[in-house]
Amino acid sequence: VLMLEADLAAFQDPALLPQIMSSMMYTDGTTLHQALSPETFAALEEYCLSRGLPIELLEGLRPGMAMMTVMATELQRLGLAGTGVDEYFRQRATGQGRNILYLESVLEQIEFISGLGVGQEDEFVNYNLAELDRIPELMHSIKSAWREGNLDALEGIALLHMKSQFPETYDTLVSSRNRAWLPVLESLLDTAETELVLVGALHLAGEQGLLSLLRMKGYEVTGQ
């Protein structure tokens, strides 16, 4: 059995599209321009202009989704947006007729992203714009730490700053989800099947990482 974070293929489901769009966008007439200070919006507009990304495409989006769109555009430009490990194994499992389970719904994931930066819109956007210049270096460091299984390095590269500067974002994206997933993972130990669980690497690092939480529950974690 394969277990993934969410069924990303659900993005293609026409029945879910209205809910997805509603979560991604402001629904009260607010625009991104209004949510940001003039200086922050100008910086975002300048970046989009440099990448040929029309700022109008972002105007109706909430800050979290707007920056995810910008980040995805930059990853594609750099050739870093290829098939991930989860998609690779999802395709293999589908081809082999294996059962695939999910830790959360795609709508839940969209809600997490859409809530990012709320109340700290300027700080959130400015931080992410600064990080865009570091993407090649950051991705190389994260991949190197992941290949080595160096959880301390992963935490230092990608989690500690988020935890100190944006604790609510850290809790929303990482620690709260890890705690929600823990009982699901424990339930797998009572089944006859063997499960392969694939989650983003940053869910494994830190004191609130899944491996630490499992150890705190008394489980022995080996082979990392």
C-alpha positions as CSV (number, residue, x, y, z in Angstrom):
1,V,0.0,0.0,0.0
2,L,1.3,3.5,-0.9
3,M,0.3,6.5,1.3
4,L,0.9,10.0,0.1
5,E,0.1,13.5,1.6
6,A,-2.8,14.2,-0.8
7,D,-4.2,13.2,-4.2
8,L,-2.8,16.0,-6.4
9,A,-4.7,14.5,-9.4
10,A,-7.8,15.8,-7.7
11,F,-6.8,19.2,-9.1
12,Q,-8.1,18.0,-12.4
13,D,-11.6,17.1,-11.0
14,P,-14.1,19.6,-12.5
15,A,-16.4,19.1,-9.5
16,L,-13.7,20.3,-7.1
17,L,-12.6,23.3,-9.2
18,P,-15.1,25.8,-7.7
19,Q,-14.1,24.9,-4.1
20,I,-10.4,25.1,-5.0
21,M,-10.8,28.5,-6.7
22,S,-12.8,29.8,-3.7
23,S,-10.0,28.8,-1.3
24,M,-7.2,30.3,-3.5
25,M,-8.8,33.7,-4.1
26,Y,-10.3,36.5,-2.1
27,T,-14.1,36.3,-2.1
28,D,-14.9,39.7,-0.6
29,G,-13.7,41.9,-3.4
30,T,-10.3,42.4,-1.8
31,T,-7.3,42.4,-4.2
32,L,-3.6,41.5,-3.5
33,H,-2.8,45.2,-4.3
34,Q,-5.1,46.3,-1.4
35,A,-3.7,43.6,1.0
36,L,-0.1,44.8,0.5
37,S,1.6,48.0,1.2
38,P,2.5,50.1,-1.9
39,E,6.2,49.3,-1.5
40,T,5.6,45.5,-1.2
41,F,3.3,45.4,-4.1
42,A,5.7,47.4,-6.2
43,A,8.5,44.9,-5.4
44,L,6.3,42.0,-6.3
45,E,5.2,43.8,-9.6
46,E,8.9,44.5,-10.4
47,Y,9.8,40.8,-9.9
48,C,6.8,39.6,-12.0
49,L,7.8,42.1,-14.8
50,S,11.4,40.7,-14.8
51,R,10.0,37.2,-15.3
52,G,7.3,38.0,-17.8
53,L,4.5,37.0,-15.3
54,P,1.5,39.4,-15.6
55,I,0.8,40.8,-12.2
56,E,-2.9,40.7,-13.1
57,L,-2.8,36.9,-12.7
58,L,-2.0,37.3,-9.0
59,E,-4.3,40.2,-8.2
60,G,-7.2,38.0,-7.0
61,L,-5.1,35.5,-5.2
62,R,-4.4,35.4,-1.5
63,P,-0.7,36.0,-0.5
64,G,0.1,32.3,0.1
65,M,-1.3,31.2,-3.2
66,A,0.2,34.2,-5.1
67,M,3.7,33.3,-3.8
68,M,3.2,29.6,-4.5
69,T,2.4,30.6,-8.1
70,V,5.5,32.8,-8.3
71,M,7.7,30.1,-6.8
72,A,6.3,27.5,-9.2
73,T,7.1,29.9,-12.1
74,E,10.6,30.4,-10.9
75,L,11.2,26.6,-10.5
76,Q,10.0,26.0,-14.0
77,R,12.3,28.7,-15.3
78,L,15.3,27.1,-13.6
79,G,14.3,23.6,-14.7
80,L,13.8,22.5,-11.2
81,A,10.1,21.6,-11.4
82,G,10.4,17.9,-12.6
83,T,8.5,14.9,-11.3
84,G,8.9,14.5,-7.6
85,V,9.5,11.3,-5.6
86,D,5.8,11.1,-4.6
87,E,4.6,11.4,-8.2
88,Y,7.1,8.8,-9.4
89,F,5.9,6.2,-6.9
90,R,2.2,7.2,-7.5
91,Q,2.6,6.4,-11.1
92,R,4.3,3.1,-10.3
93,A,1.7,2.1,-7.8
94,T,-1.1,3.0,-10.2
95,G,0.5,0.9,-12.9
96,Q,0.9,-2.0,-10.6
97,G,-2.7,-1.8,-9.4
98,R,-1.7,-1.1,-5.8
99,N,-3.9,0.6,-3.2
100,I,-3.1,4.3,-2.7
101,L,-4.1,6.1,0.5
102,Y,-3.9,9.8,1.4
103,L,-3.1,11.6,4.7
104,E,-5.3,14.6,3.8
105,S,-7.5,16.0,1.0
106,V,-6.4,18.3,-1.7
107,L,-8.8,20.9,-0.4
108,E,-7.2,20.8,3.0
109,Q,-3.8,21.4,1.4
110,I,-5.2,24.4,-0.5
111,E,-6.6,25.8,2.7
112,F,-3.2,25.5,4.4
113,I,-1.5,27.4,1.5
114,S,-4.2,30.0,1.2
115,G,-3.9,30.9,4.9
116,L,-0.2,31.6,4.7
117,G,0.9,35.1,5.5
118,V,-2.6,36.2,6.8
119,G,-1.9,39.1,9.2
120,Q,1.7,39.4,8.0
121,E,1.1,39.9,4.3
122,D,4.0,42.3,3.7
123,E,6.5,40.4,5.7
124,F,5.5,37.1,4.1
125,V,5.7,38.4,0.5
126,N,9.0,40.3,1.1
127,Y,10.5,37.2,2.7
128,N,9.6,35.0,-0.2
129,L,10.8,37.5,-2.8
130,A,14.2,37.5,-1.1
131,E,14.2,33.7,-1.0
132,L,13.6,33.5,-4.8
133,D,17.1,34.7,-5.4
134,R,18.4,31.8,-3.3
135,I,16.4,29.1,-5.0
136,P,19.3,27.3,-6.8
137,E,21.5,27.3,-3.7
138,L,18.6,26.4,-1.4
139,M,17.4,23.5,-3.6
140,H,20.9,22.2,-3.9
141,S,21.4,22.3,-0.1
142,I,18.0,20.7,0.6
143,K,18.6,17.9,-1.9
144,S,22.1,17.2,-0.6
145,A,20.8,17.0,3.0
146,W,17.9,14.8,1.9
147,R,20.2,12.4,0.0
148,E,22.5,12.2,3.1
149,G,19.6,11.7,5.5
150,N,20.9,14.7,7.4
151,L,17.8,15.9,9.3
152,D,19.7,18.5,11.3
153,A,20.9,20.1,8.1
154,L,17.3,20.1,6.7
155,E,16.0,21.7,9.9
156,G,18.7,24.4,9.8
157,I,18.3,25.2,6.1
158,A,14.5,25.4,5.8
159,L,12.8,25.2,9.2
160,L,14.5,27.3,11.9
161,H,14.0,30.6,10.2
162,M,10.4,29.9,9.4
163,K,9.8,28.8,13.0
164,S,11.3,32.0,14.4
165,Q,10.0,34.6,11.9
166,F,6.7,33.0,11.0
167,P,5.6,30.7,13.8
168,E,2.0,30.5,12.6
169,T,3.2,29.5,9.1
170,Y,5.5,26.8,10.6
171,D,2.6,25.5,12.8
172,T,0.1,25.5,9.8
173,L,2.5,23.9,7.3
174,V,4.5,21.6,9.5
175,S,3.8,20.8,13.1
176,S,0.0,20.8,13.2
177,R,-0.1,18.6,10.2
178,N,2.5,16.2,11.6
179,R,0.4,15.9,14.8
180,A,-2.7,15.2,12.8
181,W,-0.9,12.5,10.7
182,L,0.6,10.7,13.7
183,P,-2.5,8.6,14.7
184,V,-3.0,7.7,11.1
185,L,0.5,6.4,10.9
186,E,0.1,4.5,14.1
187,S,-3.0,2.8,12.8
188,L,-1.0,1.4,9.9
189,L,1.0,-0.7,12.3
190,D,-2.1,-2.7,13.1
191,T,-2.8,-3.7,9.4
192,A,-1.6,-6.8,7.7
193,E,-0.3,-4.8,4.7
194,T,3.1,-3.2,4.3
195,E,2.8,0.5,3.7
196,L,5.2,2.9,2.1
197,V,4.5,6.4,3.4
198,L,5.9,9.3,1.4
199,V,5.8,12.9,2.8
200,G,7.8,16.0,2.2
201,A,11.3,15.8,3.7
202,L,10.8,18.7,6.0
203,H,8.0,16.8,7.8
204,L,10.8,14.4,9.1
205,A,13.1,17.0,10.6
206,G,13.1,18.9,13.9
207,E,11.6,18.3,17.3
208,Q,8.1,18.4,15.8
209,G,9.1,16.2,12.9
210,L,7.3,12.9,12.4
211,L,10.4,10.8,13.4
212,S,10.8,12.7,16.7
213,L,7.1,12.5,17.4
214,L,7.2,8.7,16.9
215,R,10.2,8.4,19.2
216,M,8.3,10.4,21.9
217,K,5.5,7.9,21.6
218,G,8.0,5.1,22.4
219,Y,8.6,3.7,18.8
220,E,12.0,2.7,17.7
221,V,12.9,4.4,14.4
222,T,15.6,2.8,12.4
223,G,17.1,3.1,8.9
224,Q,16.8,6.8,8.4
